[in-house]
Amino acid sequence: MTFIALPPSAANVCKLQNNYQPGFVAKGDYIIGGVFPIHYNQEMPDLNSTYRPPPVKCNGFDPRAFRWAQTMRLAVEEINHSTELLPNYTLGYKIFDSCAYPLTGQRAALAMLNGLSEDDSPMCSGASPLLAVIGESGSALSIVLSRILQPFRIPLISYFSSCACLSDRRQYPTFFRVIPNDDYQVNAIAQLLVRFNWTWVGLVRGDREYGRFAVEGLLRELQGTNVCVAYQVIIPLLYNRQRILEIIQVMQSSLAKVVVVFSSEGEMAPFLRDYMMQNITGIQWVASEAWVTASVFTGSEYFPYMGGTIGFGIRKGHISRLSDYLLTVNPQMYPNNLLLPPCSGQESLLEQHSAYMNTSSPRVAYNVYKAVYAIAHSLHNLLLCQPGSGPFQNNSCASRDNIQPWQLQYYLQEVTFNIAGEEVNFDLKGDSIPYYDIINWQRGTGGNIEFVNVGLFDGTKPAGKELVIQEDRIIWAVSVCSTSCHPGSHRAVRHREPVCCFDCVPCDSGKISNQTNSIECTFCPEDFWSNKDRTACIPKKVEFLAYDSLGIALTVTSVVGACLTIAVFAIFVYHRNTAIVRVNNSELSFFILFALTLCFLCSLVFIGEPSSWSCMLRHTAFSITFSLCFSCILGKTLVVLAAFTATRPGDNIMKWLGPKQQRVIIFSCTVVQVVICTAWLIDAPPFPFQNTQYERSKIILECNVGSSLAFWCVLGYIGLQACLCFVLAFLARKLPGNFNEAKFITFSMLIFCAVWLAFIPAYISSPGNYADAVESFAILASSFGLLFCMFAPKCYIILLKPEKNTKQHLMGKDNK
């Protein structure tokens, strides 16, 4: 760091390092300041620390803020010409442009403290001639101004800063405002959300104290209500387009179509430009007072995206001379830094500056007007003070030639006056009476946006009665007031909205409406269903396991299986005198092949439209044929086991398993299944059933088993036979001989059990025709398993290895 030694003469002299000229200046007996965002964005200088940085360049002329500055000048002129208010005294002013930027606002505050002209003011000596300051619009800027003015005890009266944080008298003891505290606004917005049942909302805020404190307050107000916040996003202080696009993506992807925004006009302008470029519609905007009446958004290009916006605006007032004054005032250096001649009233104003002349409903300008009069009335009361009855030490009054700002502040706290029929005063926190107009953005005659008053919020009313809304005057962002609902839909009136405001909701499946603007949809008859457009009832589609691709595949498989079984039967008949046929009990083999043929063919009963006889035949034919098959296999297994275990001479166990006894075993085991099926058919036979519950748009024709107990008894008995065959065949699997049929019976039983164990969960979970297909597939798969495991090895020897078709080879006694 380098220090430069100043000459002794220079060391005691204050030198002005920079010069910041005001926009408007007027001399008077008492001077007040004004700070307005006449430009709403700024271009930051290059801060490379190698040379003195240039001042911030202000861009974006705001005609509305320029009108606020002119309103302050008008109020001062009226007061100076008044014979009742401050007679014999005049007010002067210094008005600066803050460019809506705290750093520029700070420069303005310091420049105001130096008097009317910085060049002529005595440096570093005496108190500032400034009595009070009117400003600023943004809460962040007002915080900066208040902290700078506070050491000098200069009161600051804001016309547009509503942050609740500014009510803290410990941090901002000299702050006043003629706009309600944001605590009232967030309470009003919370009531609005609850009233219209907007339970899923998004929050967007600026990156300053105003937005932060407002969102915190709103979240507190929403606690205990049904309103939930879908997301919170922050518009960056320094505009970042990439971040803005990310915010817009969040809004677009969210299901929340109501968006509450706490942001300044300067922050919203570039944000909305990018928002509209994305061509997003259908958002119901809820605006804070900071931008709900911003004239920069009144262009016709905003309506498709912002039309229907609702929010709380500053109370509208009336300033009788404002329109004429704006036409005759000298605009000084704005907007092009040129000294222009006074307006004659005949000039054609540029369209983009038409907001300058919009005096039909002054709101912020009216607040500026009230702020100037609040200072004037307080100063007037101060000057009327009589010695001996004053409010200061020893009942003294202020010296008229040396009035201090802190003395004016005392009278500001106590002032009460009427202006245009409205009472103006300040509470102990410097806040004013909480009152808002409810503003709705509607299309004007020229296509532009008009701010229509549709209600009010009066904070002086009892809790719960502050909000008064004329709902029939509101135009919504989304089509809530539909002209008509087409056939296939019905009207659904929105909660707490006029009956003419409704949504068109498509009819549910199975319901129709064939008229325009139907109140409700009607159900179709039992056997009918709605068409795609929900305008007519058509017969339900009937489904069953038909001869389609699946049915044909099962049919072909069934016929092929039956044909293979018959072919094996023919081979065995032709070679009935050979050893392998005789040794393996040809009679039982023929019985098994006959039963397997029936098993293959009974799967055909499951295909086609169910009828009474087909439903009864399905399960009974399947169960009896499989029971017959397993009875034969059981008999064959017993014969094999007995033949190889009869080892002692004279053991006559085989006489109990002769042909007659084998037939008795087959008959007895089969007749048990026949009895179960007969009882089933007598007590609760299966019957055709129309299933409309699984899929309401279709009728699924299926066979109801009638008695679930009988159905599972039938399957259980077949399973018992299969398990018994498996156990006996497993015991005989290691008996001597080159052809031990017990091994193949064991494999066939394993396949059968695996198929039917998989069948049970598949059958239970399959609907209608698919359940029939699953059962048919299980029958075919188990039948093929029995056929191939038991007869394929025999056919192989008969047809391809005839030299092994001898008794010696089969008994394992041939010598090789």
C-alpha positions in Angstrom: 0.0 0.0 0.0 1.3 3.5 -0.9 0.7 6.5 1.2 1.0 10.0 -0.3 2.0 12.8 2.0 -0.1 15.8 1.5 1.1 19.4 2.0 0.2 20.9 5.4 -2.2 23.2 3.7 -4.0 20.4 1.9 -4.1 18.1 4.9 -6.8 20.2 6.6 -9.0 20.7 3.6 -11.9 18.3 2.6 -11.8 17.7 -1.1 -14.8 16.3 -3.1 -13.5 13.2 -4.8 -16.4 12.8 -7.2 -19.5 14.6 -8.3 -23.0 13.1 -8.5 -25.6 15.5 -9.9 -29.3 15.2 -9.0 -32.0 14.9 -11.6 -34.1 17.7 -10.2 -33.3 20.5 -7.8 -35.4 23.3 -6.3 -34.4 25.8 -3.6 -36.5 26.4 -0.6 -36.5 27.3 3.1 -36.4 23.6 4.0 -34.9 20.9 1.8 -36.1 17.4 1.4 -34.6 14.6 -0.7 -36.1 12.1 -3.2 -34.8 8.9 -4.6 -36.5 7.1 -7.4 -35.6 4.2 -9.8 -36.0 6.2 -12.9 -33.9 3.5 -14.7 -34.7 -0.1 -13.7 -31.4 -1.9 -14.5 -27.7 -1.1 -14.6 -24.5 -1.9 -16.4 -21.6 -2.6 -14.0 -18.3 -0.9 -14.7 -15.0 -2.8 -15.2 -13.5 -3.1 -11.7 -9.9 -4.1 -12.4 -8.5 -1.7 -9.8 -6.0 -0.2 -12.2 -7.8 3.1 -12.6 -10.7 4.9 -11.0 -13.8 3.0 -11.9 -16.5 4.9 -13.9 -19.9 5.3 -12.5 -22.6 2.6 -12.9 -24.3 3.1 -16.3 -28.1 3.1 -15.9 -30.3 1.5 -18.6 -34.0 0.9 -19.1 -35.9 4.2 -18.6 -39.0 3.6 -16.4 -41.7 6.2 -17.3 -43.7 5.1 -14.2 -40.9 5.9 -11.8 -40.3 9.2 -13.7 -44.0 10.0 -13.0 -43.4 9.3 -9.3 -40.6 11.9 -9.3 -42.8 14.4 -11.0 -45.5 13.7 -8.4 -43.1 14.7 -5.7 -42.4 17.9 -7.5 -46.1 18.6 -8.0 -46.8 18.0 -4.3 -44.0 20.5 -3.3 -45.3 23.1 -5.7 -48.8 22.7 -4.3 -47.5 23.1 -0.7 -45.4 26.1 -1.6 -48.5 27.8 -3.1 -50.8 26.8 -0.2 -52.0 29.5 2.1 -52.9 27.0 4.8 -50.0 24.6 4.9 -46.6 26.1 5.7 -47.6 29.7 4.9 -44.6 32.0 4.4 -42.3 29.0 4.1 -41.2 27.0 1.0 -39.9 23.5 0.5 -37.0 22.7 -1.7 -35.8 19.3 -3.0 -33.0 17.3 -4.5 -34.2 14.3 -6.5 -31.9 11.5 -7.6 -32.1 8.4 -9.8 -31.1 5.2 -7.9 -31.2 3.0 -11.1 -32.8 0.4 -8.8 -29.3 -0.5 -7.5 -28.2 -0.1 -3.9 -24.7 1.2 -4.8 -26.2 4.0 -6.8 -28.8 4.7 -4.1 -25.9 5.0 -1.6 -24.2 7.6 -3.8 -27.5 9.5 -4.0 -27.9 9.5 -0.2 -24.4 10.9 0.3 -24.9 13.5 -2.4 -28.1 14.7 -0.7 -26.3 15.2 2.6 -24.1 17.8 0.9 -26.8 20.3 0.3 -28.4 21.7 -2.9 -25.1 22.0 -4.7 -22.1 19.8 -3.8 -19.7 22.3 -5.4 -20.9 25.2 -3.2 -21.6 23.4 0.0 -19.2 23.8 3.0 -17.3 20.6 3.2 -17.0 18.7 6.6 -18.6 21.5 8.6 -22.0 21.8 10.2 -25.1 19.7 10.0 -26.7 18.7 6.7 -29.5 21.1 5.6 -31.6 18.0 4.7 -34.7 17.5 6.8 -36.1 14.3 5.4 -35.9 11.9 2.4 -38.6 10.3 0.4 -37.5 6.9 -0.9 -36.9 4.2 -2.0 -39.0 1.8 -4.0 -37.1 -1.4 -3.2 -36.7 -2.6 0.3 -33.0 -3.4 -0.2 -32.4 0.1 -1.3 -34.4 1.6 1.6 -32.3 -0.4 4.0 -29.1 1.1 2.5 -30.6 4.6 2.6 -31.9 4.2 6.1 -28.6 3.0 7.5 -26.7 5.9 5.9 -29.2 8.6 7.1 -29.7 7.0 10.6 -26.5 8.5 12.2 -27.8 12.0 11.1 -31.2 11.1 12.5 -32.8 12.1 9.2 -36.2 10.4 8.7 -36.7 8.3 5.6 -40.3 7.9 4.3 -40.7 5.1 1.8 -43.5 5.0 -0.8 -43.0 1.4 -2.0 -40.7 -0.6 0.4 -42.9 -3.1 2.2 -40.4 -5.6 3.7 -41.5 -6.5 7.3 -37.9 -6.3 8.3 -38.1 -2.5 8.1 -40.6 -2.4 11.0 -37.7 -3.2 13.4 -37.3 0.1 15.3 -34.0 -1.0 16.9 -32.4 -1.4 13.4 -34.3 1.3 11.6 -35.4 4.0 14.1 -35.8 6.8 11.5 -37.8 4.7 8.9 -41.4 5.5 8.0 -43.6 4.4 5.1 -46.9 5.1 3.5 -47.3 1.5 2.2 -48.5 -1.4 4.4 -46.1 -3.8 6.0 -45.6 -7.0 4.0 -46.9 -9.0 7.0 -50.4 -7.9 5.9 -49.7 -8.7 2.3 -48.6 -12.3 3.0 -51.6 -12.8 5.2 -53.8 -11.6 2.4 -52.1 -13.9 -0.2 -52.5 -16.8 2.2 -56.2 -16.1 2.6 -56.5 -15.8 -1.2 -54.8 -19.3 -1.7 -57.1 -20.9 0.8 -60.2 -19.2 -0.5 -59.7 -20.6 -4.0 -58.5 -23.9 -2.8 -55.1 -23.6 -4.5 -53.4 -26.3 -2.5 -50.3 -26.9 -4.7 -48.3 -23.7 -5.4 -44.9 -22.6 -6.5 -42.9 -19.7 -5.0 -40.6 -17.3 -6.9 -38.8 -14.5 -5.2 -36.1 -12.0 -5.9 -32.7 -12.3 -4.2 -33.1 -9.4 -1.8 -34.6 -8.8 1.6 -38.0 -8.0 0.2 -38.5 -11.4 -1.4 -36.7 -13.3 1.4 -38.8 -11.9 4.3 -42.0 -12.1 2.3 -41.6 -15.8 1.5 -40.7 -16.5 5.1 -43.8 -14.7 6.2 -46.0 -16.5 3.7 -44.7 -19.9 4.8 -45.6 -19.0 8.4 -49.1 -18.0 7.3 -49.6 -21.3 5.4 -48.8 -23.4 8.4 -51.9 -25.3 9.5 -53.6 -24.8 6.1 -54.1 -27.3 3.2 -51.8 -25.2 1.0 -48.5 -26.9 0.1 -45.4 -25.4 -1.6 -44.2 -27.4 -4.6 -41.0 -25.5 -5.0 -39.1 -22.3 -4.1 -36.8 -20.6 -6.6 -34.8 -17.4 -6.5 -34.3 -14.9 -9.4 -30.6 -14.1 -9.1 -29.6 -10.5 -8.2 -27.2 -10.3 -11.2 -29.2 -11.7 -14.1 -28.0 -15.1 -15.2 -29.9 -16.5 -18.2 -28.8 -20.0 -17.6 -30.1 -19.9 -14.1 -33.3 -18.3 -15.3 -33.9 -21.1 -17.8 -33.3 -23.6 -15.0 -36.0 -21.9 -12.9 -38.4 -21.9 -15.9 -37.8 -25.6 -16.4 -38.7 -26.2 -12.7 -41.9 -24.3 -13.2 -42.8 -26.1 -16.5 -42.2 -29.6 -15.1 -44.1 -29.0 -11.8 -47.7 -29.9 -11.4 -48.2 -26.7 -9.5 -49.9 -24.2 -11.9 -50.3 -21.4 -9.4 -47.2 -19.4 -8.9 -46.7 -16.7 -6.2 -44.0 -14.1 -7.0 -42.4 -11.7 -4.6 -40.1 -9.6 -6.8 -39.4 -6.1 -8.0 -40.4 -4.8 -11.4 -36.7 -4.6 -12.5 -36.1 -8.3 -11.6 -39.3 -9.5 -13.3 -38.9 -7.7 -16.6 -35.9 -9.8 -17.9 -37.3 -12.9 -16.3 -40.6 -12.6 -18.1 -38.9 -12.0 -21.4 -37.1 -15.4 -21.1 -40.3 -17.0 -19.8 -42.3 -15.9 -22.8 -39.6 -17.0 -25.2 -40.2 -20.6 -23.9 -43.9 -20.2 -24.9 -45.3 -21.4 -21.6 -48.9 -20.8 -20.8 -51.5 -22.0 -18.3 -49.8 -20.5 -15.2 -52.0 -18.6 -12.7 -49.7 -15.9 -11.4 -50.3 -14.4 -8.0 -48.4 -11.1 -7.9 -47.1 -9.0 -5.0 -47.7 -5.3 -4.8 -44.1 -4.6 -6.2 -45.1 -5.5 -9.8 -48.8 -6.1 -10.0 -49.4 -2.6 -11.3 -46.1 -2.2 -13.3 -46.9 -0.4 -16.5 -44.0 -2.1 -18.3 -46.1 -5.3 -18.4 -49.2 -3.8 -20.0 -48.2 -4.5 -23.6 -50.4 -6.8 -25.7 -47.5 -9.3 -26.0 -47.8 -10.1 -22.3 -51.4 -11.1 -22.2 -51.2 -14.7 -23.7 -48.7 -15.5 -20.9 -49.7 -13.2 -18.0 -53.4 -12.6 -18.6 -55.5 -13.4 -15.5 -52.7 -12.5 -13.1 -54.2 -11.6 -9.7 -52.4 -9.8 -6.9 -52.6 -7.1 -4.2 -51.8 -3.6 -5.2 -51.3 -0.4 -3.3 -54.5 1.5 -2.6 -55.5 3.7 -5.5 -55.8 7.4 -4.8 -56.7 10.6 -6.7 -54.3 13.5 -7.6 -56.4 16.1 -9.3 -53.7 18.1 -11.0 -51.3 15.3 -11.9 -52.3 14.8 -15.5 -52.1 18.5 -16.4 -48.8 18.9 -14.5 -47.2 16.0 -16.4 -47.9 17.7 -19.7 -46.5 21.1 -18.7 -43.5 20.0 -16.6 -39.9 20.5 -17.9 -38.6 16.9 -18.1 -35.0 18.3 -17.5 -32.4 15.7 -18.5 -34.6 12.6 -18.7 -34.7 10.3 -20.6 -31.8 11.3 -22.9 -29.9 13.6 -20.6 -31.0 16.6 -22.6 -32.6 19.8 -21.4 -35.9 19.8 -23.3 -38.4 22.7 -23.6 -41.7 22.4 -21.6 -44.4 20.3 -23.2 -47.3 22.2 -24.9 -49.7 19.3 -24.4 -50.0 18.8 -28.2 -47.0 16.5 -28.5 -47.5 12.8 -29.4 -46.1 10.6 -26.7 -44.2 7.6 -27.7 -46.1 4.4 -27.1 -43.5 2.9 -24.9 -43.8 6.0 -22.6 -47.6 6.0 -22.4 -47.2 4.7 -18.8 -45.9 8.2 -18.0 -49.3 9.7 -18.7 -51.3 6.9 -17.0 -52.9 8.9 -14.2 -56.2 7.1 -14.1 -55.4 5.1 -11.0 -52.3 6.4 -9.3 -51.1 4.1 -6.6 -47.3 4.4 -6.0 -47.5 8.0 -7.2 -50.3 8.6 -4.6 -48.0 7.2 -1.9 -45.3 9.7 -3.0 -47.9 12.4 -2.8 -48.9 11.3 0.7 -45.3 11.1 1.8 -44.6 14.7 0.8 -47.7 15.9 2.6 -46.8 13.9 5.7 -43.5 15.9 5.9 -45.3 19.2 5.2 -47.9 18.6 7.9 -45.3 17.5 10.4 -43.1 20.5 9.6 -46.2 22.8 9.8 -47.1 21.3 13.3 -43.5 21.8 14.4 -43.5 25.5 13.3 -46.8 26.1 15.2 -45.1 25.0 18.5 -45.5 27.7 21.2 -42.6 28.2 23.7 -43.4 26.7 27.1 -45.6 24.0 25.6 -43.2 22.3 23.3 -42.4 18.5 23.3 -38.6 18.9 23.8 -36.4 19.6 26.8 -37.9 22.2 29.2 -41.1 22.2 27.1 -39.1 24.0 24.4 -39.8 24.2 20.7 -37.5 23.9 17.8 -35.7 27.0 16.5 -37.4 28.0 13.2 -34.0 29.0 11.8 -32.3 25.8 12.8 -34.8 22.9 12.7 -33.1 19.5 13.1 -34.2 16.3 11.4 -34.7 14.5 14.7 -37.2 17.2 15.7 -39.1 16.6 12.5 -39.1 12.9 13.2 -40.9 13.5 16.5 -43.7 15.2 14.7 -43.9 12.6 12.0 -44.6 10.0 14.6 -47.5 12.0 15.9 -48.9 13.4 12.7 -52.5 12.7 11.5 -54.1 14.4 8.5 -56.6 13.8 5.8 -55.9 13.8 2.1 -58.5 13.1 -0.6 -60.8 11.7 2.1 -58.2 9.3 3.5 -56.7 9.5 7.0 -52.9 9.3 7.0 -50.8 8.5 10.1 -48.0 6.2 11.3 -48.0 3.6 14.1 -45.2 3.2 16.6 -43.2 1.1 14.1 -43.6 3.8 11.4 -46.1 1.7 9.4 -49.3 3.0 7.8 -52.8 1.7 7.6 -52.9 -1.8 5.9 -55.1 -1.5 2.9 -54.8 -3.2 -0.6 -56.7 -3.3 -3.8 -57.1 -6.7 -5.4 -55.9 -6.4 -9.0 -56.7 -8.7 -12.0 -54.9 -8.5 -15.3 -57.5 -8.4 -18.1 -57.4 -7.8 -21.8 -58.2 -4.2 -22.8 -59.9 -2.9 -25.9 -56.7 -2.5 -27.7 -55.4 -6.0 -26.7 -53.2 -4.5 -24.0 -53.4 -5.5 -20.3 -55.6 -3.5 -18.0 -55.4 -3.5 -14.2 -59.0 -4.2 -13.0 -59.9 -3.7 -9.4 -61.9 -6.9 -8.3 -61.8 -6.5 -4.5 -60.0 -5.2 -1.5 -58.1 -6.2 1.7 -58.8 -4.1 4.7 -56.4 -4.8 7.5 -58.4 -2.8 10.0 -61.3 -5.4 9.8 -61.6 -8.3 12.2 -59.5 -11.4 11.4 -61.1 -13.5 8.6 -63.2 -10.6 7.3 -60.4 -8.5 5.7 -60.8 -10.1 2.2 -63.6 -8.9 0.0 -63.6 -10.3 -3.6 -66.0 -9.7 -6.5 -65.5 -13.2 -8.0 -67.7 -12.6 -11.0 -65.4 -9.9 -12.3 -62.2 -12.0 -12.3 -60.7 -13.3 -15.5 -58.5 -16.4 -14.8 -55.3 -17.4 -16.5 -56.5 -20.9 -17.2 -59.9 -21.4 -18.9 -62.1 -21.5 -15.8 -65.1 -19.8 -17.5 -65.6 -22.2 -20.4 -68.0 -21.5 -23.2 -69.1 -25.2 -23.5 -68.1 -28.7 -22.8 -68.2 -31.1 -25.8 -69.9 -34.5 -25.7 -67.7 -37.0 -23.9 -67.0 -34.6 -21.0 -69.0 -32.9 -18.2 -68.8 -29.7 -16.3 -67.0 -29.5 -13.0 -67.6 -26.3 -11.1 -64.5 -24.9 -9.4 -64.6 -24.6 -5.6 -65.7 -21.1 -4.5 -66.0 -19.8 -8.0 -69.1 -18.7 -9.9 -71.2 -21.4 -11.5 -70.3 -20.1 -14.9 -66.7 -20.9 -14.2 -66.0 -24.6 -14.7 -63.6 -27.1 -16.1 -64.5 -29.7 -18.8 -63.6 -33.1 -17.3 -63.6 -36.2 -19.6 -66.1 -38.9 -18.6 -64.7 -41.8 -16.7 -64.4 -45.2 -18.5 -67.8 -46.8 -18.6 -69.6 -43.5 -18.6 -70.8 -41.3 -21.5 -72.3 -37.9 -22.2 -73.8 -37.3 -25.6 -74.8 -33.7 -25.0 -73.0 -30.4 -24.9 -72.5 -29.0 -21.4 -73.6 -32.2 -19.6 -73.8 -31.7 -15.8 -72.6 -35.3 -15.2 -71.9 -38.5 -17.2 -74.2 -41.5 -17.2 -73.2 -45.1 -16.6 -73.5 -47.6 -19.5 -75.7 -50.7 -19.0 -74.1 -53.8 -17.6 -73.2 -55.5 -20.9 -72.1 -52.2 -22.6 -69.0 -50.0 -22.4 -68.2 -46.5 -23.5 -66.5 -45.9 -26.8 -63.1 -44.1 -27.1 -64.7 -40.6 -27.3 -67.1 -41.4 -24.3 -70.1 -40.4 -26.4 -71.9 -43.7 -26.9 -72.3 -47.1 -25.2 -71.2 -50.1 -27.3 -71.4 -53.8 -26.5 -68.6 -55.0 -24.4 -66.0 -57.2 -26.2 -66.4 -60.9 -25.3 -63.3 -62.8 -24.7 -62.6 -66.6 -24.2 -60.0 -69.1 -25.3 -61.1 -69.1 -28.9 -59.6 -70.6 -32.0 -57.2 -67.7 -32.5 -53.4 -68.0 -32.6 -53.2 -69.3 -29.0 -56.2 -71.7 -29.4 -55.0 -73.0 -32.7 -51.5 -73.7 -31.2 -53.0 -75.6 -28.3 -55.3 -77.5 -30.7 -52.4 -78.6 -33.0 -50.3 -79.6 -30.0 -53.2 -81.7 -28.6 -53.8 -83.5 -31.9 -50.1 -84.1 -32.5 -49.8 -85.6 -29.0 -52.8 -87.8 -29.6 -51.4 -88.9 -32.9 -48.0 -89.7 -31.4 -49.7 -91.8 -28.7 -51.7 -93.7 -31.3 -48.6 -94.3 -33.3 -46.8 -95.7 -30.2 -49.9 -97.8 -29.6 -49.7 -99.2 -33.2 -46.0 -99.9 -32.7 -46.7 -101.9 -29.6 -49.5 -103.8 -31.2 -47.4 -104.7 -34.2 -44.5 -105.8 -31.9 -46.6 -107.3 -29.2 -44.8 -110.6 -29.3 -41.3 -109.1 -28.8 -39.5 -109.3 -25.5 -39.7 -105.6 -24.5 -43.4 -105.4 -25.0 -44.1 -108.6 -23.1 -41.7 -108.0 -20.3 -43.2 -104.6 -19.6 -46.7 -105.9 -19.3 -48.3 -105.2 -22.6 -51.8 -105.0 -21.3 -51.0 -102.2 -18.8 -49.0 -100.4 -21.5 -52.0 -100.5 -23.8 -54.2 -99.1 -21.0 -51.7 -96.3 -20.3 -51.5 -95.4 -24.0 -55.3 -95.3 -24.2 -55.5 -93.0 -21.1 -52.8 -90.7 -22.5 -54.7 -90.4 -25.8 -57.7 -89.3 -23.8 -55.5 -86.9 -21.8 -54.3 -85.2 -25.0 -57.8 -85.0 -26.4 -59.4 -83.6 -23.3 -57.4 -80.4 -23.6 -59.5 -79.6 -26.6 -62.6 -79.2 -24.4 -60.9 -76.0 -22.9 -60.9 -74.3 -26.3 -64.0 -72.5 -27.6 -66.9 -70.7 -26.0 -67.8 -72.2 -22.6 -71.1 -73.9 -22.4 -72.8 -76.0 -19.7 -71.7 -79.3 -21.0 -68.2 -78.2 -21.9 -67.7 -76.7 -18.4 -68.8 -80.0 -16.8 -66.7 -82.1 -19.2 -63.5 -80.0 -18.8 -62.5 -80.9 -15.3 -64.2 -84.3 -15.0 -62.7 -85.7 -18.3 -59.3 -84.4 -17.4 -59.4 -85.8 -13.8 -60.8 -89.2 -14.8 -58.4 -89.8 -17.7 -55.3 -88.8 -15.6 -56.6 -90.9 -12.7 -56.9 -93.8 -15.1 -53.4 -93.2 -16.4 -51.9 -93.1 -12.9 -53.8 -96.1 -11.8 -52.2 -98.1 -14.7 -48.8 -96.7 -13.9 -49.3 -97.6 -10.2 -50.2 -101.1 -11.2 -47.2 -101.4 -13.4 -44.9 -100.1 -10.7 -46.2 -102.6 -8.2 -45.6 -105.4 -10.6 -42.0 -104.4 -11.3 -41.3 -104.0 -7.6 -42.9 -107.3 -6.8 -41.2 -109.2 -9.6 -37.7 -108.2 -8.5 -38.2 -108.5 -4.8 -39.6 -112.0 -4.9 -36.2 -113.7 -4.3 -37.1 -116.7 -2.1 -38.1 -120.0 -3.7 -41.8 -120.6 -3.4 -42.5 -116.9 -2.8 -45.9 -116.5 -4.4 -46.3 -112.7 -4.1 -46.8 -112.4 -7.8 -50.0 -114.4 -7.6 -51.5 -111.4 -5.9 -50.5 -109.2 -8.8 -51.8 -111.2 -11.7 -53.8 -109.7 -14.6 -57.1 -109.9 -12.7 -55.6 -108.2 -9.6 -54.0 -105.5 -11.8 -57.4 -104.7 -13.4 -59.0 -104.5 -9.9 -56.3 -102.0 -8.8 -56.9 -99.9 -12.0 -60.6 -100.0 -11.5 -60.6 -99.3 -7.8 -58.2 -96.3 -8.1 -60.1 -94.9 -11.0 -63.6 -95.4 -9.5 -62.6 -93.2 -6.5 -62.0 -90.3 -8.9 -65.3 -91.1 -10.7 -67.2 -90.9 -7.3 -65.6 -87.5 -6.5 -66.5 -86.2 -9.9 -70.1 -87.5 -9.7 -70.6 -85.9 -6.3 -69.2 -82.7 -7.7 -71.5 -82.7 -10.7 -74.5 -83.4 -8.5 -73.8 -80.9 -5.7 -72.2 -77.9 -7.5 -71.3 -78.5 -11.1 -69.1 -76.1 -13.1 -71.1 -73.6 -15.2 -70.4 -70.8 -17.7 -69.7 -67.4 -16.1 -69.4 -63.9 -17.4 -66.5 -62.2 -15.6 -66.9 -58.4 -15.7 -64.8 -57.6 -12.7 -61.3 -58.3 -13.8 -61.5 -55.9 -16.8 -64.6 -53.8 -16.7 -64.4 -52.9 -20.4 -64.7 -56.6 -21.4 -66.8 -59.7 -20.7 -64.5 -62.7 -20.1 -66.4 -66.0 -20.6 -65.0 -68.6 -18.3 -66.1 -71.7 -16.5 -66.8 -71.3 -12.8 -65.7 -74.4 -11.0 -68.9 -74.4 -8.9 -67.2 -76.0 -5.9 -63.7 -75.0 -5.2 -63.4 -77.8 -2.6 -64.3 -80.4 -5.2 -61.9 -78.9 -7.8 -59.0 -79.1 -5.4 -60.0 -82.6 -4.2 -59.8 -83.8 -7.8 -56.4 -82.3 -8.3 -55.3 -83.5 -4.8 -56.3 -87.1 -5.6 -54.3 -87.0 -8.9 -51.4 -85.6 -7.0 -51.7 -88.3 -4.4 -51.6 -91.0 -7.1 -48.6 -89.3 -8.7 -46.7 -89.2 -5.4 -47.4 -92.8 -4.7 -46.2 -93.8 -8.1 -43.1 -91.7 -7.7 -42.2 -93.3 -4.3 -42.7 -96.9 -5.5 -40.7 -96.2 -8.7 -38.0 -94.5 -6.7 -37.6 -97.6 -4.5 -37.3 -99.8 -7.6 -34.9 -97.6 -9.5 -31.8 -99.8 -8.7 -33.2 -103.2 -9.3 -31.2 -105.4 -11.7 -31.7 -105.6 -15.4 -30.7 -103.7 -18.5 -34.1 -102.2 -18.8 -35.5 -101.2 -15.5 -38.8 -99.4 -16.3 -38.9 -97.9 -12.7 -36.3 -95.4 -13.6 -38.4 -94.0 -16.5 -41.5 -94.0 -14.3 -39.5 -91.9 -11.7 -38.5 -89.4 -14.4 -42.1 -89.1 -15.7 -43.4 -88.5 -12.2 -40.8 -85.8 -11.6 -41.8 -84.0 -14.8 -45.5 -84.4 -13.9 -45.1 -83.0 -10.4 -43.0 -80.1 -11.6 -45.6 -79.1 -14.3 -48.5 -79.1 -11.9 -46.6 -77.4 -9.0 -45.9 -74.6 -11.5 -49.5 -74.7 -12.7 -51.1 -73.8 -9.3 -49.8 -70.2 -8.9 -50.0 -69.6 -12.7 -53.7 -70.7 -12.7 -54.6 -68.6 -9.7 -53.0 -65.5 -11.1 -54.3 -65.8 -14.6 -57.6 -64.2 -15.7 -60.4 -65.8 -17.7 -59.2 -67.3 -21.0 -55.6 -67.3 -19.9 -56.5 -69.5 -16.9 -58.0 -72.0 -19.4 -54.9 -71.8 -21.6 -52.6 -72.4 -18.5 -54.6 -75.5 -17.6 -54.6 -76.8 -21.1 -50.9 -76.3 -21.4 -50.3 -78.1 -18.1 -52.4 -81.1 -19.4 -50.4 -81.2 -22.6 -47.0 -80.8 -21.0 -47.6 -83.5 -18.4 -49.0 -85.8 -21.0 -46.0 -85.4 -23.3 -43.7 -85.9 -20.2 -45.4 -89.3 -19.5 -45.4 -90.3 -23.1 -41.8 -89.6 -23.8 -40.3 -90.7 -20.5 -42.1 -94.1 -20.5 -42.4 -95.0 -24.1 -39.6 -93.3 -26.0 -36.8 -95.6 -24.7 -39.0 -98.7 -25.6 -39.7 -97.4 -29.1 -36.0 -96.7 -29.5 -35.1 -100.3 -28.9 -38.0 -101.7 -30.9 -37.3 -99.6 -34.0 -33.5 -98.8 -33.9 -32.0 -101.5 -31.7 -33.9 -104.7 -32.4 -30.8 -106.8 -31.4 -31.4 -105.7 -27.8 -35.1 -106.7 -27.9 -34.4 -110.1 -26.3 -35.3 -111.4 -22.9 -31.6 -112.2 -22.0 -30.5 -108.6 -22.7 -33.4 -107.1 -20.8 -32.7 -109.3 -17.8 -29.0 -108.5 -18.0 -27.9 -112.1 -18.7 -26.5 -111.7 -22.2 -22.7 -112.2 -22.4 -20.7 -109.7 -24.4 
